[in-house]
Amino acid sequence: MTSLPLAEIVAYIRARLPEAPAPGEVAAHFGINRFMLSRRFRTETGLSLREYIAALKIEHSIAPLVAGDSII
């Protein structure tokens, strides 16, 4: 697992954010145990993988509001 850069995992999550990838799906894509991936992610970022995905969804949802676009 040490050979898999965190940046690659983050890029994968960002690319699939509209599909709302679950931590298990992300781990499966990289062929990693989801618990190992979550531990590594928390160690390196301070957030669990689930928390990170939720924060990205919120960030993605706020952008149209800030731009003044209608969300309805």
Short mmCIF file of the C-alpha atoms (twelve columns), coordinates in Angstrom:
data_MODEL
# 
_entry.id   MODEL 
# 
loop_
_atom_site.group_PDB 
_atom_site.id 
_atom_site.type_symbol 
_atom_site.label_atom_id 
_atom_site.label_alt_id 
_atom_site.label_comp_id 
_atom_site.label_asym_id 
_atom_site.label_seq_id 
_atom_site.Cartn_x 
_atom_site.Cartn_y 
_atom_site.Cartn_z 
_atom_site.pdbx_PDB_model_num 
ATOM 1  C CA . MET A 1  0.000   0.000  0.000   1 
ATOM 2  C CA . THR A 2  2.886   2.379  0.524   1 
ATOM 3  C CA . SER A 3  3.388   2.476  -3.243  1 
ATOM 4  C CA . LEU A 4  -0.050  4.023  -3.803  1 
ATOM 5  C CA . PRO A 5  0.165   7.816  -3.531  1 
ATOM 6  C CA . LEU A 6  -2.611  9.540  -1.645  1 
ATOM 7  C CA . ALA A 7  -2.903  12.028 -4.521  1 
ATOM 8  C CA . GLU A 8  -4.013  9.199  -6.805  1 
ATOM 9  C CA . ILE A 9  -6.740  8.166  -4.365  1 
ATOM 10 C CA . VAL A 10 -7.936  11.761 -3.993  1 
ATOM 11 C CA . ALA A 11 -7.990  12.244 -7.779  1 
ATOM 12 C CA . TYR A 12 -10.081 9.090  -8.178  1 
ATOM 13 C CA . ILE A 13 -12.567 10.279 -5.537  1 
ATOM 14 C CA . ARG A 14 -12.839 13.759 -7.074  1 
ATOM 15 C CA . ALA A 15 -13.382 12.328 -10.565 1 
ATOM 16 C CA . ARG A 16 -16.253 10.179 -9.304  1 
ATOM 17 C CA . LEU A 17 -17.761 12.574 -6.797  1 
ATOM 18 C CA . PRO A 18 -21.107 12.909 -8.641  1 
ATOM 19 C CA . GLU A 19 -21.480 9.121  -8.306  1 
ATOM 20 C CA . ALA A 20 -20.899 9.392  -4.521  1 
ATOM 21 C CA . PRO A 21 -18.307 6.628  -4.221  1 
ATOM 22 C CA . ALA A 22 -18.415 4.655  -0.973  1 
ATOM 23 C CA . PRO A 23 -15.125 3.983  0.824   1 
ATOM 24 C CA . GLY A 24 -15.478 0.296  -0.034  1 
ATOM 25 C CA . GLU A 25 -15.755 1.124  -3.738  1 
ATOM 26 C CA . VAL A 26 -12.645 3.304  -3.613  1 
ATOM 27 C CA . ALA A 27 -10.697 0.584  -1.819  1 
ATOM 28 C CA . ALA A 28 -11.882 -2.072 -4.264  1 
ATOM 29 C CA . HIS A 29 -10.796 0.059  -7.222  1 
ATOM 30 C CA . PHE A 30 -7.268  0.166  -5.853  1 
ATOM 31 C CA . GLY A 31 -7.301  -3.442 -4.650  1 
ATOM 32 C CA . ILE A 32 -6.885  -2.422 -1.023  1 
ATOM 33 C CA . ASN A 33 -8.695  -3.506 2.116   1 
ATOM 34 C CA . ARG A 34 -11.112 -0.682 2.971   1 
ATOM 35 C CA . PHE A 35 -10.103 -0.635 6.617   1 
ATOM 36 C CA . MET A 36 -6.417  -0.316 5.722   1 
ATOM 37 C CA . LEU A 37 -7.236  2.458  3.268   1 
ATOM 38 C CA . SER A 38 -9.344  4.299  5.837   1 
ATOM 39 C CA . ARG A 39 -6.585  4.061  8.466   1 
ATOM 40 C CA . ARG A 40 -3.970  5.342  6.051   1 
ATOM 41 C CA . PHE A 41 -6.245  8.121  4.861   1 
ATOM 42 C CA . ARG A 42 -6.963  9.257  8.438   1 
ATOM 43 C CA . THR A 43 -3.268  9.111  9.336   1 
ATOM 44 C CA . GLU A 44 -2.282  11.275 6.375   1 
ATOM 45 C CA . THR A 45 -5.214  13.716 6.273   1 
ATOM 46 C CA . GLY A 46 -6.754  13.752 9.743   1 
ATOM 47 C CA . LEU A 47 -10.115 12.781 8.216   1 
ATOM 48 C CA . SER A 48 -11.667 9.405  7.655   1 
ATOM 49 C CA . LEU A 49 -12.309 8.517  4.038   1 
ATOM 50 C CA . ARG A 50 -16.060 8.834  4.649   1 
ATOM 51 C CA . GLU A 51 -15.574 12.302 6.213   1 
ATOM 52 C CA . TYR A 52 -13.418 13.393 3.288   1 
ATOM 53 C CA . ILE A 53 -15.983 12.280 0.716   1 
ATOM 54 C CA . ALA A 54 -18.766 14.044 2.664   1 
ATOM 55 C CA . ALA A 55 -16.700 17.259 2.864   1 
ATOM 56 C CA . LEU A 56 -16.067 17.153 -0.891  1 
ATOM 57 C CA . LYS A 57 -19.798 16.716 -1.558  1 
ATOM 58 C CA . ILE A 58 -20.554 19.748 0.605   1 
ATOM 59 C CA . GLU A 59 -17.830 21.773 -1.086  1 
ATOM 60 C CA . HIS A 60 -19.163 20.741 -4.497  1 
ATOM 61 C CA . SER A 61 -22.706 21.717 -3.486  1 
ATOM 62 C CA . ILE A 62 -21.725 25.124 -2.106  1 
ATOM 63 C CA . ALA A 63 -20.031 26.313 -5.306  1 
ATOM 64 C CA . PRO A 64 -23.300 27.015 -7.193  1 
ATOM 65 C CA . LEU A 65 -24.688 28.915 -4.200  1 
ATOM 66 C CA . VAL A 66 -21.610 31.115 -3.989  1 
ATOM 67 C CA . ALA A 67 -21.847 31.772 -7.723  1 
ATOM 68 C CA . GLY A 68 -25.470 32.875 -7.259  1 
ATOM 69 C CA . ASP A 69 -26.897 30.000 -9.286  1 
ATOM 70 C CA . SER A 70 -30.282 28.552 -8.432  1 
ATOM 71 C CA . ILE A 71 -30.143 25.166 -6.773  1 
ATOM 72 C CA . ILE A 72 -33.813 24.379 -7.215  1 
# 
